[in-house]
Every structure is written in structure tokens, then in C-alpha cells.
């Protein structure tokens, strides 16, 4: 019995000693834990950055798509191997993209300070072009999605399709937006103030809709916006013209038959920067919809007549553009149905009609009953000049619009269309058509043209923020040439030296897309 008591007392002493040691190790006061707090000042999704008075919101989307009978990024078969209609043409193009955006806001005595950043990581199917070696060899030309991501770059792979070439396997990074907003000012890369609120997309997914401005990828700018209340705002902006707002400034001395048939009327002779584009905008945004009027001034500045500065140069000429946009909501066809329309006129500022993702060169091949094949070609410029002459500004006008109907909370369909016309001056036509590049033309020479597009898109959203869509687009190139023309071999698209009929062309494309927003 004494042995049992001794054992129990000894065990209790050990436990008391251990417990005392553990109690001595505990901190006197627990350290405060910082929790992430919800920020309700700027809408859903914002949180306070711990330890600060700045709210942050993360967002983005992941997209997977396939485009049938289309260009490298979702576009129509307007030029290059995409429009060659031969064995170099892609029947499909696939793309995967992840978008990430970061929105921060801080309340100050001067108003809210906001920063916004949006970047995308993209993989896009490339294509093969003729190497011009005489053996039928081709080389890989990977778009990699960069030109759709806002950088304006184009990748060039080595032809290795096994994924070992970094250019072919790594995809691409692009920056859409990166700007600061403070006290009415916007500084950085953002949507142009000239654009309608729906940018390039009145109801479509199709990237190359003409008939208005559109900076989906943003443009660097310095803007002041005044808010007069009752939904009335006005903005004045100086924005970079070099990134996307110059189409072509052609020196007709550089014309060749091969380049003409590719949609280029000479050497593109854009000079260095002199002035940003100046933009003014007034908008009325009400419950019934909105109305917006935009104007822009664009300086056309070229290099030289010849290879060096001693050859001289034409003087600068300012171009301009005006756009009207209208949105009508609460229409009787259904809840959420909307009509978006806009119209534009430009002179020496064609990019405000042929937005940054739209084609400015057209070279489309088709069948012919009397020649080797037919071709429809055309080009868009801001101005044209020849040796010793001044700039001849190019005029354009157009419109686009869409009607979107909601069948149910899960289904909607949009019908959309666009049309644009390009008119060259009499002097510009004379310079183009008198060039030796048209020496083999038998027929009428007229570089004016129209482009029309119509389409339908249907979207299904089975659960919130997950959408499947199918977008079909038909395009018609109405070119003004007639007759036939004989050309040397066009090796990049594998076309032989032959006689081609000059003829209007048609094309269509279908985009199937799945997108998850978050």
C-alpha cells in the first residue's frame, strides 16, 4: 500500500511540474490577428488591404475558343495565307487566354484615387507561310496572341512544332490597361475617350467589326473628365497616335504589283511623333440609354520622299474624325434587350473607322471562269503622297450596330452588322493608277472600296459567370477594280505568276467560345 501511495504522489508531482513549466511558457497576452475586411464603398468584391485604407478587387476570366474558317486571332479571312484559299490556309484556329485585373481605390480629401491594371496571357494557333525557296518549303509564323494582347508584336517561330522552341510553346503576355485616375484625370493606358461604351462590340464577339473606333487593348492618354451631374459628362484627351491610331501613310514611289495585290499602295512611310491625337467627347447617360458625340484631330507626319533626308518631304496635314453613338434600353421586346448603334466620318484619320483590330489591307482569292483565279484587293490609309507632292488625305465613313434580345435569364441572341467605305481623292487615284504596278492591268483602276459585315451570336449562361457562345459572321468586300491583272509569283501565299480576274469577294467565319469570369 505504501508503494502505491508513493507512486501516485510521485506521478502527481511530475504532472504539476510539467504543467507549471507549460504555464510559464505561455505569453502573457495573445498578439492581435489582422483580418481581411470587406470594403463596401465601391461595390461587391472589394476588400481592405490589411494595414491600410486602400480597397482592392481582383478579377478576370479564362477563355477557350476555336474559330473556324478565320484568321489567327478571331478575325475573318481578309489577307495573307488565311485568305489564299489553298493548302496554306488554316481551317481552324484555337486560342486559350487568362485575363487578370487589379483595381485599387483610396478615398482622399481630393476624391477617390484609383489604379487599374489588366493583363492577359494568351496562346493562339499560328500558321505557315511560303518560304519562297522554290522547293515548296514553308515556315511557321506564330501570332502567339500578342497582337490581340495590346503589344502589337508578332512572334516568329523557327518551324519547330514539337514545342521545344520558346516562341512556339510559351504563349504571350499582353497589357490591356494600366492607368491612374485622380480628381477627374485619367493617366495611362485606358480605353479611348472617342470610343462608344461598347468599344468594338455592340453585340458581337467578332474582333474585326468596322464602322467606328475601338481600343479594346487600350491607348496611352492624359484625359480630364468633367461630371455635370444627371448623367452628363464631357472629356478632353491627348492620346498616343503611334500605337494604334495611324493606319498607313503610303509613298506611291514604292508601289509594286505584288504589294498592290496584297493591299498596299506603296511604302509605308510613317515619320516620328510630333503631336498626340486630340479628342473631345460629350455623353448623356440616362435610364433610357445614352447618347455620345466624339471628335478627334490627328496629325499626319511622314518621313521622306526617298531613302535619305536630302530627298525632302511633304508637309504635315491634320486629319479629323467625328462619331455619334446611341444606346436604347428598356425596349418592349423584353427585359434587358438593348440596341447599340454608331456612325463615323473620317478624313485623314481612318483608324477611327477601321478600329485597331480591323484589317487595313485586303487580299482575298476566289474562283474565276476566265482566269487562273480571282482576287479582291484593297487598302486603307490615312494619306497618300508621291515624289515631290503633298499629302492626299483619305476619306472614310461607316456605321455599325446590334440588337440584343434575352430569351430567358440563361439565353440571349444578338443580330449585328457593320459597313464602311474608303474614298481616295482624284489626285491620289491618279498617282496609284498611273504607277507601273498597274502596267499589266486590263480594265478599270479604282482603289475605292466598301466592306460589309453581318452576323448573329447566341450565348448560353447555364450558371453565373460561365458562358458558352457561337458567333457566325459573313463579310463582303466590294472592290471597284474590274478586268484582269497579271502578276509575278506571290510566294508567301504560294500563288503562281498568272493572270487573275479582279472581282468582289466573300468570306465567313464561326467562333465557338467558353468563358468563365471571376
PyMOL commands that set and color helices and strands:
alter all, ss='L'
color gray80, all
select helices_A, chain A and resi 2-25+80-83+146-148+166-169+252-254+257-261+309-311+350-352+426-433+436-438+491-493
alter helices_A, ss='H'
color red, helices_A
select strands_A, chain A and resi 47-48+54-68+92-108+111-124+127-130+138-141+172-182+185-190+219-229+232-239+249-251+267-268+277-286+289-300+317-328+338-347+361-366+373-379+383-385+392-393+395-406+411-423+441-442+449-463+466-479+484-487+498-502+505-517
alter strands_A, ss='S'
color yellow, strands_A
deselect
rebuild
show_as cartoon
